[in-house]
C-alpha cells in the first residue's frame, strides 16, 4: 500500500488466446502497467488462468518467465 494507507485496485481487460505464451505475455504487460500506475492489487479476467488445460504445462511456462517485481 502507499504511504497514505490507500489501497489501489486495478482490473485488466484482455483477450485470452489458444496459445498460452502470447496470452501470458499480454497479461504480464498489463499487470506491470497497472503496477506502474500505482496498483497494489490487479484483478485479471476469470479465464486468465485457463489458457492451458494442462496446468503443469502452464506452471512450467510461468516458471520460465521472470517473476513480476513486487
PDB file of N, CA, C, O and CB in Angstrom:
ATOM      1  N   UNK A   1       0.826  -1.181   0.000  1.00  0.00           N
ATOM      2  CA  UNK A   1       0.000   0.000   0.000  1.00  0.00           C
ATOM      3  C   UNK A   1       0.871   1.245   0.000  1.00  0.00           C
ATOM      4  O   UNK A   1       2.034   1.221   0.402  1.00  0.00           O
ATOM      5  CB  UNK A   1      -0.940  -0.002   1.199  1.00  0.00           C
ATOM      6  N   UNK A   2       0.286   2.300  -0.450  1.00  0.00           N
ATOM      7  CA  UNK A   2       1.025   3.551  -0.480  1.00  0.00           C
ATOM      8  C   UNK A   2       1.170   4.115   0.933  1.00  0.00           C
ATOM      9  O   UNK A   2       0.525   3.649   1.872  1.00  0.00           O
ATOM     10  CB  UNK A   2       0.326   4.569  -1.397  1.00  0.00           C
ATOM     11  N   UNK A   3       2.012   5.104   1.060  1.00  0.00           N
ATOM     12  CA  UNK A   3       2.333   5.685   2.367  1.00  0.00           C
ATOM     13  C   UNK A   3       1.105   6.274   3.059  1.00  0.00           C
ATOM     14  O   UNK A   3       1.055   6.306   4.289  1.00  0.00           O
ATOM     15  CB  UNK A   3       3.392   6.761   2.210  1.00  0.00           C
ATOM     16  N   UNK A   4       0.133   6.732   2.311  1.00  0.00           N
ATOM     17  CA  UNK A   4      -1.050   7.336   2.925  1.00  0.00           C
ATOM     18  C   UNK A   4      -2.150   6.313   3.197  1.00  0.00           C
ATOM     19  O   UNK A   4      -3.308   6.685   3.385  1.00  0.00           O
ATOM     20  CB  UNK A   4      -1.589   8.439   2.034  1.00  0.00           C
ATOM     21  N   UNK A   5      -1.794   5.015   3.219  1.00  0.00           N
ATOM     22  CA  UNK A   5      -2.704   3.914   3.545  1.00  0.00           C
ATOM     23  C   UNK A   5      -3.893   3.788   2.596  1.00  0.00           C
ATOM     24  O   UNK A   5      -4.978   3.378   3.009  1.00  0.00           O
ATOM     25  CB  UNK A   5      -3.211   4.086   4.939  1.00  0.00           C
ATOM     26  N   UNK A   6      -3.696   4.130   1.357  1.00  0.00           N
ATOM     27  CA  UNK A   6      -4.725   3.936   0.342  1.00  0.00           C
ATOM     28  C   UNK A   6      -4.389   2.669  -0.424  1.00  0.00           C
ATOM     29  O   UNK A   6      -3.268   2.496  -0.900  1.00  0.00           O
ATOM     30  CB  UNK A   6      -4.828   5.168  -0.618  1.00  0.00           C
ATOM     31  N   UNK A   7      -5.374   1.785  -0.537  1.00  0.00           N
ATOM     32  CA  UNK A   7      -5.215   0.542  -1.286  1.00  0.00           C
ATOM     33  C   UNK A   7      -5.791   0.763  -2.668  1.00  0.00           C
ATOM     34  O   UNK A   7      -6.968   1.098  -2.807  1.00  0.00           O
ATOM     35  CB  UNK A   7      -5.911  -0.664  -0.566  1.00  0.00           C
ATOM     36  N   UNK A   8      -4.973   0.577  -3.691  1.00  0.00           N
ATOM     37  CA  UNK A   8      -5.408   0.805  -5.066  1.00  0.00           C
ATOM     38  C   UNK A   8      -5.541  -0.518  -5.792  1.00  0.00           C
ATOM     39  O   UNK A   8      -4.582  -1.284  -5.892  1.00  0.00           O
ATOM     40  CB  UNK A   8      -4.426   1.728  -5.807  1.00  0.00           C
ATOM     41  N   UNK A   9      -6.735  -0.781  -6.297  1.00  0.00           N
ATOM     42  CA  UNK A   9      -7.002  -1.999  -7.063  1.00  0.00           C
ATOM     43  C   UNK A   9      -7.144  -1.638  -8.531  1.00  0.00           C
ATOM     44  O   UNK A   9      -7.596  -0.545  -8.873  1.00  0.00           O
ATOM     45  CB  UNK A   9      -8.280  -2.723  -6.548  1.00  0.00           C
ATOM     46  N   UNK A  10      -6.754  -2.565  -9.392  1.00  0.00           N
ATOM     47  CA  UNK A  10      -6.884  -2.367 -10.832  1.00  0.00           C
ATOM     48  C   UNK A  10      -7.485  -3.622 -11.448  1.00  0.00           C
ATOM     49  O   UNK A  10      -7.340  -4.723 -10.915  1.00  0.00           O
ATOM     50  CB  UNK A  10      -5.509  -2.032 -11.482  1.00  0.00           C
ATOM     51  N   UNK A  11      -8.145  -3.445 -12.552  1.00  0.00           N
ATOM     52  CA  UNK A  11      -8.665  -4.576 -13.322  1.00  0.00           C
ATOM     53  C   UNK A  11      -8.095  -4.467 -14.724  1.00  0.00           C
ATOM     54  O   UNK A  11      -8.036  -3.377 -15.294  1.00  0.00           O
ATOM     55  CB  UNK A  11     -10.243  -4.597 -13.345  1.00  0.00           C
ATOM     56  N   UNK A  12      -7.679  -5.591 -15.275  1.00  0.00           N
ATOM     57  CA  UNK A  12      -7.194  -5.575 -16.645  1.00  0.00           C
ATOM     58  C   UNK A  12      -8.169  -6.336 -17.526  1.00  0.00           C
ATOM     59  O   UNK A  12      -8.755  -7.338 -17.116  1.00  0.00           O
ATOM     60  CB  UNK A  12      -5.775  -6.182 -16.740  1.00  0.00           C
ATOM     61  N   UNK A  13      -8.327  -5.849 -18.721  1.00  0.00           N
ATOM     62  CA  UNK A  13      -9.178  -6.492 -19.718  1.00  0.00           C
ATOM     63  C   UNK A  13      -8.266  -7.047 -20.797  1.00  0.00           C
ATOM     64  O   UNK A  13      -7.453  -6.323 -21.371  1.00  0.00           O
ATOM     65  CB  UNK A  13     -10.237  -5.493 -20.318  1.00  0.00           C
ATOM     66  N   UNK A  14      -8.406  -8.319 -21.065  1.00  0.00           N
ATOM     67  CA  UNK A  14      -7.560  -8.926 -22.084  1.00  0.00           C
ATOM     68  C   UNK A  14      -8.325 -10.044 -22.776  1.00  0.00           C
ATOM     69  O   UNK A  14      -9.325 -10.554 -22.272  1.00  0.00           O
ATOM     70  CB  UNK A  14      -6.246  -9.461 -21.467  1.00  0.00           C
ATOM     71  N   UNK A  15      -7.829 -10.395 -23.918  1.00  0.00           N
ATOM     72  CA  UNK A  15      -8.427 -11.481 -24.694  1.00  0.00           C
ATOM     73  C   UNK A  15      -7.449 -12.649 -24.655  1.00  0.00           C
ATOM     74  O   UNK A  15      -6.338 -12.558 -25.178  1.00  0.00           O
ATOM     75  CB  UNK A  15      -8.742 -11.038 -26.182  1.00  0.00           C
ATOM     76  N   UNK A  16      -7.869 -13.744 -24.034  1.00  0.00           N
ATOM     77  CA  UNK A  16      -7.013 -14.907 -23.902  1.00  0.00           C
ATOM     78  C   UNK A  16      -7.097 -15.742 -25.168  1.00  0.00           C
ATOM     79  O   UNK A  16      -8.184 -16.134 -25.592  1.00  0.00           O
ATOM     80  CB  UNK A  16      -7.404 -15.741 -22.670  1.00  0.00           C
ATOM     81  N   UNK A  17      -5.941 -16.014 -25.771  1.00  0.00           N
ATOM     82  CA  UNK A  17      -5.903 -16.812 -26.992  1.00  0.00           C
ATOM     83  C   UNK A  17      -5.707 -18.288 -26.710  1.00  0.00           C
ATOM     84  O   UNK A  17      -5.657 -18.707 -25.553  1.00  0.00           O
ATOM     85  CB  UNK A  17      -4.805 -16.322 -27.895  1.00  0.00           C
ATOM     86  N   UNK A  18      -5.599 -19.064 -27.755  1.00  0.00           N
ATOM     87  CA  UNK A  18      -5.413 -20.502 -27.609  1.00  0.00           C
ATOM     88  C   UNK A  18      -4.005 -20.866 -27.169  1.00  0.00           C
ATOM     89  O   UNK A  18      -3.806 -21.862 -26.473  1.00  0.00           O
ATOM     90  CB  UNK A  18      -5.731 -21.193 -28.903  1.00  0.00           C
ATOM     91  N   UNK A  19      -3.030 -20.063 -27.571  1.00  0.00           N
ATOM     92  CA  UNK A  19      -1.648 -20.334 -27.188  1.00  0.00           C
ATOM     93  C   UNK A  19      -1.336 -19.609 -25.888  1.00  0.00           C
ATOM     94  O   UNK A  19      -1.579 -18.407 -25.778  1.00  0.00           O
ATOM     95  CB  UNK A  19      -0.664 -19.903 -28.305  1.00  0.00           C
ATOM     96  N   UNK A  20      -0.800 -20.323 -24.900  1.00  0.00           N
ATOM     97  CA  UNK A  20      -0.594 -19.697 -23.596  1.00  0.00           C
ATOM     98  C   UNK A  20       0.486 -18.623 -23.554  1.00  0.00           C
ATOM     99  O   UNK A  20       0.321 -17.630 -22.845  1.00  0.00           O
ATOM    100  CB  UNK A  20      -0.261 -20.738 -22.613  1.00  0.00           C
ATOM    101  N   UNK A  21       1.580 -18.786 -24.284  1.00  0.00           N
ATOM    102  CA  UNK A  21       2.692 -17.826 -24.164  1.00  0.00           C
ATOM    103  C   UNK A  21       2.301 -16.405 -24.553  1.00  0.00           C
ATOM    104  O   UNK A  21       2.591 -15.480 -23.794  1.00  0.00           O
ATOM    105  CB  UNK A  21       3.852 -18.274 -25.026  1.00  0.00           C
ATOM    106  N   UNK A  22       1.649 -16.183 -25.713  1.00  0.00           N
ATOM    107  CA  UNK A  22       1.266 -14.796 -26.037  1.00  0.00           C
ATOM    108  C   UNK A  22       0.278 -14.224 -25.026  1.00  0.00           C
ATOM    109  O   UNK A  22       0.349 -13.042 -24.688  1.00  0.00           O
ATOM    110  CB  UNK A  22       0.657 -14.730 -27.440  1.00  0.00           C
ATOM    111  N   UNK A  23      -0.640 -15.053 -24.543  1.00  0.00           N
ATOM    112  CA  UNK A  23      -1.615 -14.586 -23.552  1.00  0.00           C
ATOM    113  C   UNK A  23      -0.912 -14.229 -22.250  1.00  0.00           C
ATOM    114  O   UNK A  23      -1.236 -13.223 -21.619  1.00  0.00           O
ATOM    115  CB  UNK A  23      -2.696 -15.660 -23.298  1.00  0.00           C
ATOM    116  N   UNK A  24       0.039 -15.043 -21.854  1.00  0.00           N
ATOM    117  CA  UNK A  24       0.799 -14.777 -20.633  1.00  0.00           C
ATOM    118  C   UNK A  24       1.602 -13.491 -20.778  1.00  0.00           C
ATOM    119  O   UNK A  24       1.651 -12.683 -19.851  1.00  0.00           O
ATOM    120  CB  UNK A  24       1.734 -15.958 -20.305  1.00  0.00           C
ATOM    121  N   UNK A  25       2.225 -13.298 -21.924  1.00  0.00           N
ATOM    122  CA  UNK A  25       2.992 -12.074 -22.165  1.00  0.00           C
ATOM    123  C   UNK A  25       2.098 -10.845 -22.101  1.00  0.00           C
ATOM    124  O   UNK A  25       2.473  -9.822 -21.528  1.00  0.00           O
ATOM    125  CB  UNK A  25       3.693 -12.141 -23.523  1.00  0.00           C
ATOM    126  N   UNK A  26       0.911 -10.953 -22.694  1.00  0.00           N
ATOM    127  CA  UNK A  26      -0.028  -9.835 -22.666  1.00  0.00           C
ATOM    128  C   UNK A  26      -0.454  -9.549 -21.232  1.00  0.00           C
ATOM    129  O   UNK A  26      -0.495  -8.392 -20.815  1.00  0.00           O
ATOM    130  CB  UNK A  26      -1.262 -10.133 -23.548  1.00  0.00           C
ATOM    131  N   UNK A  27      -0.770 -10.592 -20.478  1.00  0.00           N
ATOM    132  CA  UNK A  27      -1.183 -10.410 -19.087  1.00  0.00           C
ATOM    133  C   UNK A  27      -0.096  -9.773 -18.243  1.00  0.00           C
ATOM    134  O   UNK A  27      -0.369  -8.866 -17.457  1.00  0.00           O
ATOM    135  CB  UNK A  27      -1.578 -11.735 -18.485  1.00  0.00           C
ATOM    136  N   UNK A  28       1.134 -10.241 -18.401  1.00  0.00           N
ATOM    137  CA  UNK A  28       2.258  -9.679 -17.646  1.00  0.00           C
ATOM    138  C   UNK A  28       2.442  -8.201 -17.986  1.00  0.00           C
ATOM    139  O   UNK A  28       2.671  -7.380 -17.098  1.00  0.00           O
ATOM    140  CB  UNK A  28       3.559 -10.461 -17.941  1.00  0.00           C
ATOM    141  N   UNK A  29       2.342  -7.871 -19.254  1.00  0.00           N
ATOM    142  CA  UNK A  29       2.493  -6.472 -19.678  1.00  0.00           C
ATOM    143  C   UNK A  29       1.420  -5.591 -19.023  1.00  0.00           C
ATOM    144  O   UNK A  29       1.718  -4.500 -18.536  1.00  0.00           O
ATOM    145  CB  UNK A  29       2.407  -6.362 -21.226  1.00  0.00           C
ATOM    146  N   UNK A  30       0.184  -6.067 -19.017  1.00  0.00           N
ATOM    147  CA  UNK A  30      -0.904  -5.285 -18.434  1.00  0.00           C
ATOM    148  C   UNK A  30      -0.768  -5.162 -16.919  1.00  0.00           C
ATOM    149  O   UNK A  30      -1.045  -4.104 -16.354  1.00  0.00           O
ATOM    150  CB  UNK A  30      -2.245  -5.914 -18.782  1.00  0.00           C
ATOM    151  N   UNK A  31      -0.343  -6.236 -16.261  1.00  0.00           N
ATOM    152  CA  UNK A  31      -0.157  -6.204 -14.809  1.00  0.00           C
ATOM    153  C   UNK A  31       0.976  -5.244 -14.441  1.00  0.00           C
ATOM    154  O   UNK A  31       0.862  -4.471 -13.489  1.00  0.00           O
ATOM    155  CB  UNK A  31       0.141  -7.623 -14.266  1.00  0.00           C
ATOM    156  N   UNK A  32       2.053  -5.301 -15.196  1.00  0.00           N
ATOM    157  CA  UNK A  32       3.168  -4.367 -14.932  1.00  0.00           C
ATOM    158  C   UNK A  32       2.751  -2.925 -15.134  1.00  0.00           C
ATOM    159  O   UNK A  32       3.162  -2.045 -14.377  1.00  0.00           O
ATOM    160  CB  UNK A  32       4.359  -4.683 -15.838  1.00  0.00           C
ATOM    161  N   UNK A  33       1.937  -2.676 -16.150  1.00  0.00           N
ATOM    162  CA  UNK A  33       1.462  -1.316 -16.402  1.00  0.00           C
ATOM    163  C   UNK A  33       0.577  -0.845 -15.246  1.00  0.00           C
ATOM    164  O   UNK A  33       0.682   0.299 -14.804  1.00  0.00           O
ATOM    165  CB  UNK A  33       0.685  -1.248 -17.742  1.00  0.00           C
ATOM    166  N   UNK A  34      -0.286  -1.722 -14.764  1.00  0.00           N
ATOM    167  CA  UNK A  34      -1.145  -1.364 -13.629  1.00  0.00           C
ATOM    168  C   UNK A  34      -0.302  -1.064 -12.396  1.00  0.00           C
ATOM    169  O   UNK A  34      -0.575  -0.108 -11.671  1.00  0.00           O
ATOM    170  CB  UNK A  34      -2.148  -2.497 -13.324  1.00  0.00           C
ATOM    171  N   UNK A  35       0.719  -1.877 -12.159  1.00  0.00           N
ATOM    172  CA  UNK A  35       1.617  -1.648 -11.014  1.00  0.00           C
ATOM    173  C   UNK A  35       2.335  -0.309 -11.171  1.00  0.00           C
ATOM    174  O   UNK A  35       2.470   0.450 -10.211  1.00  0.00           O
ATOM    175  CB  UNK A  35       2.654  -2.803 -10.884  1.00  0.00           C
ATOM    176  N   UNK A  36       2.791  -0.030 -12.390  1.00  0.00           N
ATOM    177  CA  UNK A  36       3.485   1.233 -12.675  1.00  0.00           C
ATOM    178  C   UNK A  36       2.573   2.439 -12.371  1.00  0.00           C
ATOM    179  O   UNK A  36       3.040   3.504 -11.968  1.00  0.00           O
ATOM    180  CB  UNK A  36       3.948   1.270 -14.159  1.00  0.00           C
ATOM    181  N   UNK A  37       1.264   2.238 -12.576  1.00  0.00           N
ATOM    182  CA  UNK A  37       0.310   3.320 -12.319  1.00  0.00           C
ATOM    183  C   UNK A  37      -0.189   3.329 -10.875  1.00  0.00           C
ATOM    184  O   UNK A  37      -1.091   4.093 -10.530  1.00  0.00           O
ATOM    185  CB  UNK A  37      -0.871   3.201 -13.264  1.00  0.00           C
ATOM    186  N   UNK A  38       0.408   2.469 -10.025  1.00  0.00           N
ATOM    187  CA  UNK A  38       0.108   2.537  -8.599  1.00  0.00           C
ATOM    188  C   UNK A  38      -0.772   1.441  -8.029  1.00  0.00           C
ATOM    189  O   UNK A  38      -1.174   1.534  -6.870  1.00  0.00           O
ATOM    190  CB  UNK A  38      -0.520   3.799  -8.323  1.00  0.00           C
ATOM    191  N   UNK A  39      -1.082   0.423  -8.784  1.00  0.00           N
ATOM    192  CA  UNK A  39      -1.949  -0.644  -8.285  1.00  0.00           C
ATOM    193  C   UNK A  39      -1.246  -1.485  -7.224  1.00  0.00           C
ATOM    194  O   UNK A  39      -0.092  -1.880  -7.390  1.00  0.00           O
ATOM    195  CB  UNK A  39      -2.405  -1.535  -9.437  1.00  0.00           C
ATOM    196  N   UNK A  40      -1.954  -1.750  -6.143  1.00  0.00           N
ATOM    197  CA  UNK A  40      -1.474  -2.665  -5.115  1.00  0.00           C
ATOM    198  C   UNK A  40      -1.982  -4.086  -5.398  1.00  0.00           C
ATOM    199  O   UNK A  40      -1.366  -5.067  -4.982  1.00  0.00           O
ATOM    200  CB  UNK A  40      -1.928  -2.193  -3.711  1.00  0.00           C
ATOM    201  N   UNK A  41      -3.089  -4.179  -6.096  1.00  0.00           N
ATOM    202  CA  UNK A  41      -3.737  -5.446  -6.417  1.00  0.00           C
ATOM    203  C   UNK A  41      -4.271  -5.351  -7.835  1.00  0.00           C
ATOM    204  O   UNK A  41      -4.843  -4.329  -8.212  1.00  0.00           O
ATOM    205  CB  UNK A  41      -4.881  -5.781  -5.402  1.00  0.00           C
ATOM    206  N   UNK A  42      -4.092  -6.407  -8.629  1.00  0.00           N
ATOM    207  CA  UNK A  42      -4.575  -6.407 -10.009  1.00  0.00           C
ATOM    208  C   UNK A  42      -5.459  -7.627 -10.214  1.00  0.00           C
ATOM    209  O   UNK A  42      -5.039  -8.760  -9.977  1.00  0.00           O
ATOM    210  CB  UNK A  42      -3.390  -6.402 -11.024  1.00  0.00           C
ATOM    211  N   UNK A  43      -6.673  -7.387 -10.652  1.00  0.00           N
ATOM    212  CA  UNK A  43      -7.623  -8.446 -10.937  1.00  0.00           C
ATOM    213  C   UNK A  43      -7.584  -8.745 -12.435  1.00  0.00           C
ATOM    214  O   UNK A  43      -7.700  -7.841 -13.263  1.00  0.00           O
ATOM    215  CB  UNK A  43      -9.060  -8.050 -10.479  1.00  0.00           C
ATOM    216  N   UNK A  44      -7.421 -10.011 -12.766  1.00  0.00           N
ATOM    217  CA  UNK A  44      -7.399 -10.428 -14.171  1.00  0.00           C
ATOM    218  C   UNK A  44      -8.727 -11.107 -14.512  1.00  0.00           C
ATOM    219  O   UNK A  44      -9.464 -11.499 -13.608  1.00  0.00           O
ATOM    220  CB  UNK A  44      -6.194 -11.389 -14.453  1.00  0.00           C
ATOM    221  N   UNK A  45      -9.041 -11.251 -15.790  1.00  0.00           N
ATOM    222  CA  UNK A  45     -10.294 -11.903 -16.181  1.00  0.00           C
ATOM    223  C   UNK A  45     -10.386 -13.324 -15.622  1.00  0.00           C
ATOM    224  O   UNK A  45      -9.376 -13.985 -15.382  1.00  0.00           O
ATOM    225  CB  UNK A  45     -10.419 -11.934 -17.707  1.00  0.00           C
ATOM    226  N   UNK A  46     -11.614 -13.767 -15.426  1.00  0.00           N
ATOM    227  CA  UNK A  46     -11.838 -15.075 -14.819  1.00  0.00           C
ATOM    228  C   UNK A  46     -11.253 -16.229 -15.619  1.00  0.00           C
ATOM    229  O   UNK A  46     -11.021 -17.299 -15.055  1.00  0.00           O
ATOM    230  CB  UNK A  46     -13.300 -15.297 -14.639  1.00  0.00           C
ATOM    231  N   UNK A  47     -11.010 -16.054 -16.887  1.00  0.00           N
ATOM    232  CA  UNK A  47     -10.454 -17.149 -17.686  1.00  0.00           C
ATOM    233  C   UNK A  47      -8.945 -17.024 -17.899  1.00  0.00           C
ATOM    234  O   UNK A  47      -8.360 -17.812 -18.642  1.00  0.00           O
ATOM    235  CB  UNK A  47     -11.149 -17.205 -19.028  1.00  0.00           C
ATOM    236  N   UNK A  48      -8.320 -16.052 -17.263  1.00  0.00           N
ATOM    237  CA  UNK A  48      -6.885 -15.870 -17.497  1.00  0.00           C
ATOM    238  C   UNK A  48      -6.055 -17.022 -16.952  1.00  0.00           C
ATOM    239  O   UNK A  48      -4.901 -17.182 -17.350  1.00  0.00           O
ATOM    240  CB  UNK A  48      -6.420 -14.576 -16.874  1.00  0.00           C
ATOM    241  N   UNK A  49      -6.608 -17.825 -16.056  1.00  0.00           N
ATOM    242  CA  UNK A  49      -5.874 -18.997 -15.573  1.00  0.00           C
ATOM    243  C   UNK A  49      -6.228 -20.258 -16.365  1.00  0.00           C
ATOM    244  O   UNK A  49      -5.778 -21.351 -16.021  1.00  0.00           O
ATOM    245  CB  UNK A  49      -6.161 -19.220 -14.090  1.00  0.00           C
ATOM    246  N   UNK A  50      -7.020 -20.114 -17.407  1.00  0.00           N
ATOM    247  CA  UNK A  50      -7.449 -21.267 -18.189  1.00  0.00           C
ATOM    248  C   UNK A  50      -6.876 -21.249 -19.600  1.00  0.00           C
ATOM    249  O   UNK A  50      -7.496 -21.769 -20.528  1.00  0.00           O
ATOM    250  CB  UNK A  50      -8.957 -21.316 -18.251  1.00  0.00           C
ATOM    251  N   UNK A  51      -5.706 -20.660 -19.764  1.00  0.00           N
ATOM    252  CA  UNK A  51      -5.095 -20.564 -21.077  1.00  0.00           C
ATOM    253  C   UNK A  51      -4.606 -21.924 -21.558  1.00  0.00           C
ATOM    254  O   UNK A  51      -4.410 -22.134 -22.755  1.00  0.00           O
ATOM    255  CB  UNK A  51      -3.945 -19.571 -21.051  1.00  0.00           C
ATOM    256  N   UNK A  52      -4.417 -22.823 -20.644  1.00  0.00           N
ATOM    257  CA  UNK A  52      -3.859 -24.135 -20.970  1.00  0.00           C
ATOM    258  C   UNK A  52      -4.587 -25.158 -20.112  1.00  0.00           C
ATOM    259  O   UNK A  52      -4.666 -25.002 -18.894  1.00  0.00           O
ATOM    260  CB  UNK A  52      -2.298 -24.187 -20.730  1.00  0.00           C
ATOM    261  N   UNK A  53      -5.118 -26.201 -20.735  1.00  0.00           N
ATOM    262  CA  UNK A  53      -5.817 -27.237 -19.976  1.00  0.00           C
ATOM    263  C   UNK A  53      -4.865 -28.001 -19.069  1.00  0.00           C
ATOM    264  O   UNK A  53      -5.257 -28.445 -17.990  1.00  0.00           O
ATOM    265  CB  UNK A  53      -6.519 -28.202 -20.922  1.00  0.00           C
ATOM    266  N   UNK A  54      -3.634 -28.156 -19.494  1.00  0.00           N
ATOM    267  CA  UNK A  54      -2.630 -28.875 -18.720  1.00  0.00           C
ATOM    268  C   UNK A  54      -1.969 -27.881 -17.765  1.00  0.00           C
ATOM    269  O   UNK A  54      -1.080 -27.129 -18.166  1.00  0.00           O
ATOM    270  CB  UNK A  54      -1.568 -29.561 -19.655  1.00  0.00           C
ATOM    271  N   UNK A  55      -2.404 -27.878 -16.505  1.00  0.00           N
ATOM    272  CA  UNK A  55      -1.905 -26.903 -15.537  1.00  0.00           C
ATOM    273  C   UNK A  55      -0.406 -27.047 -15.300  1.00  0.00           C
ATOM    274  O   UNK A  55       0.267 -26.047 -15.050  1.00  0.00           O
ATOM    275  CB  UNK A  55      -2.648 -27.048 -14.223  1.00  0.00           C
ATOM    276  N   UNK A  56       0.127 -28.242 -15.371  1.00  0.00           N
ATOM    277  CA  UNK A  56       1.565 -28.436 -15.199  1.00  0.00           C
ATOM    278  C   UNK A  56       2.323 -27.736 -16.329  1.00  0.00           C
ATOM    279  O   UNK A  56       3.366 -27.125 -16.093  1.00  0.00           O
ATOM    280  CB  UNK A  56       1.914 -29.949 -15.163  1.00  0.00           C
ATOM    281  N   UNK A  57       1.805 -27.823 -17.542  1.00  0.00           N
ATOM    282  CA  UNK A  57       2.442 -27.132 -18.665  1.00  0.00           C
ATOM    283  C   UNK A  57       2.396 -25.623 -18.457  1.00  0.00           C
ATOM    284  O   UNK A  57       3.364 -24.919 -18.746  1.00  0.00           O
ATOM    285  CB  UNK A  57       1.757 -27.508 -19.993  1.00  0.00           C
ATOM    286  N   UNK A  58       1.265 -25.130 -17.954  1.00  0.00           N
ATOM    287  CA  UNK A  58       1.131 -23.700 -17.695  1.00  0.00           C
ATOM    288  C   UNK A  58       2.116 -23.259 -16.616  1.00  0.00           C
ATOM    289  O   UNK A  58       2.763 -22.222 -16.755  1.00  0.00           O
ATOM    290  CB  UNK A  58      -0.311 -23.359 -17.277  1.00  0.00           C
ATOM    291  N   UNK A  59       2.231 -24.031 -15.552  1.00  0.00           N
ATOM    292  CA  UNK A  59       3.184 -23.690 -14.495  1.00  0.00           C
ATOM    293  C   UNK A  59       4.612 -23.713 -15.011  1.00  0.00           C
ATOM    294  O   UNK A  59       5.439 -22.898 -14.601  1.00  0.00           O
ATOM    295  CB  UNK A  59       3.041 -24.649 -13.318  1.00  0.00           C
ATOM    296  N   UNK A  60       4.903 -24.637 -15.904  1.00  0.00           N
ATOM    297  CA  UNK A  60       6.239 -24.711 -16.489  1.00  0.00           C
ATOM    298  C   UNK A  60       6.551 -23.442 -17.280  1.00  0.00           C
ATOM    299  O   UNK A  60       7.653 -22.902 -17.187  1.00  0.00           O
ATOM    300  CB  UNK A  60       6.362 -25.949 -17.394  1.00  0.00           C
ATOM    301  N   UNK A  61       5.589 -22.977 -18.047  1.00  0.00           N
ATOM    302  CA  UNK A  61       5.760 -21.740 -18.821  1.00  0.00           C
ATOM    303  C   UNK A  61       5.956 -20.566 -17.865  1.00  0.00           C
ATOM    304  O   UNK A  61       6.831 -19.725 -18.070  1.00  0.00           O
ATOM    305  CB  UNK A  61       4.533 -21.489 -19.753  1.00  0.00           C
ATOM    306  N   UNK A  62       5.133 -20.519 -16.824  1.00  0.00           N
ATOM    307  CA  UNK A  62       5.207 -19.420 -15.872  1.00  0.00           C
ATOM    308  C   UNK A  62       6.567 -19.371 -15.181  1.00  0.00           C
ATOM    309  O   UNK A  62       7.135 -18.295 -14.990  1.00  0.00           O
ATOM    310  CB  UNK A  62       4.098 -19.547 -14.837  1.00  0.00           C
ATOM    311  N   UNK A  63       7.081 -20.533 -14.810  1.00  0.00           N
ATOM    312  CA  UNK A  63       8.368 -20.580 -14.103  1.00  0.00           C
ATOM    313  C   UNK A  63       9.509 -20.090 -14.975  1.00  0.00           C
ATOM    314  O   UNK A  63      10.509 -19.585 -14.465  1.00  0.00           O
ATOM    315  CB  UNK A  63       8.660 -21.995 -13.628  1.00  0.00           C
ATOM    316  N   UNK A  64       9.369 -20.234 -16.292  1.00  0.00           N
ATOM    317  CA  UNK A  64      10.424 -19.769 -17.196  1.00  0.00           C
ATOM    318  C   UNK A  64      10.436 -18.245 -17.311  1.00  0.00           C
ATOM    319  O   UNK A  64      11.440 -17.655 -17.711  1.00  0.00           O
ATOM    320  CB  UNK A  64      10.245 -20.394 -18.581  1.00  0.00           C
ATOM    321  N   UNK A  65       9.335 -17.624 -16.963  1.00  0.00           N
ATOM    322  CA  UNK A  65       9.237 -16.166 -17.064  1.00  0.00           C
ATOM    323  C   UNK A  65       9.844 -15.528 -15.825  1.00  0.00           C
ATOM    324  O   UNK A  65       9.903 -16.150 -14.765  1.00  0.00           O
ATOM    325  CB  UNK A  65       7.763 -15.719 -17.237  1.00  0.00           C
ATOM    326  N   UNK A  66      10.281 -14.321 -15.957  1.00  0.00           N
ATOM    327  CA  UNK A  66      10.777 -13.607 -14.784  1.00  0.00           C
ATOM    328  C   UNK A  66       9.608 -13.303 -13.867  1.00  0.00           C
ATOM    329  O   UNK A  66       8.499 -13.023 -14.320  1.00  0.00           O
ATOM    330  CB  UNK A  66      11.516 -12.302 -15.186  1.00  0.00           C
ATOM    331  N   UNK A  67       9.871 -13.362 -12.592  1.00  0.00           N
ATOM    332  CA  UNK A  67       8.858 -13.050 -11.593  1.00  0.00           C
ATOM    333  C   UNK A  67       8.554 -11.560 -11.664  1.00  0.00           C
ATOM    334  O   UNK A  67       9.458 -10.732 -11.776  1.00  0.00           O
ATOM    335  CB  UNK A  67       9.328 -13.460 -10.163  1.00  0.00           C
ATOM    336  N   UNK A  68       7.297 -11.240 -11.599  1.00  0.00           N
ATOM    337  CA  UNK A  68       6.890  -9.829 -11.610  1.00  0.00           C
ATOM    338  C   UNK A  68       7.386  -9.194 -10.321  1.00  0.00           C
ATOM    339  O   UNK A  68       7.129  -9.699  -9.227  1.00  0.00           O
ATOM    340  CB  UNK A  68       5.326  -9.675 -11.756  1.00  0.00           C
ATOM    341  N   UNK A  69       8.088  -8.097 -10.458  1.00  0.00           N
ATOM    342  CA  UNK A  69       8.647  -7.451  -9.267  1.00  0.00           C
ATOM    343  C   UNK A  69       7.524  -6.997  -8.339  1.00  0.00           C
ATOM    344  O   UNK A  69       6.447  -6.588  -8.772  1.00  0.00           O
ATOM    345  CB  UNK A  69       9.537  -6.248  -9.663  1.00  0.00           C
ATOM    346  N   UNK A  70       7.814  -7.084  -7.080  1.00  0.00           N
ATOM    347  CA  UNK A  70       6.789  -6.719  -6.093  1.00  0.00           C
ATOM    348  C   UNK A  70       7.043  -5.378  -5.519  1.00  0.00           C
ATOM    349  O   UNK A  70       6.279  -4.913  -4.673  1.00  0.00           O
ATOM    350  CB  UNK A  70       6.720  -7.726  -4.988  1.00  0.00           C
TER     351      UNK A  70
END
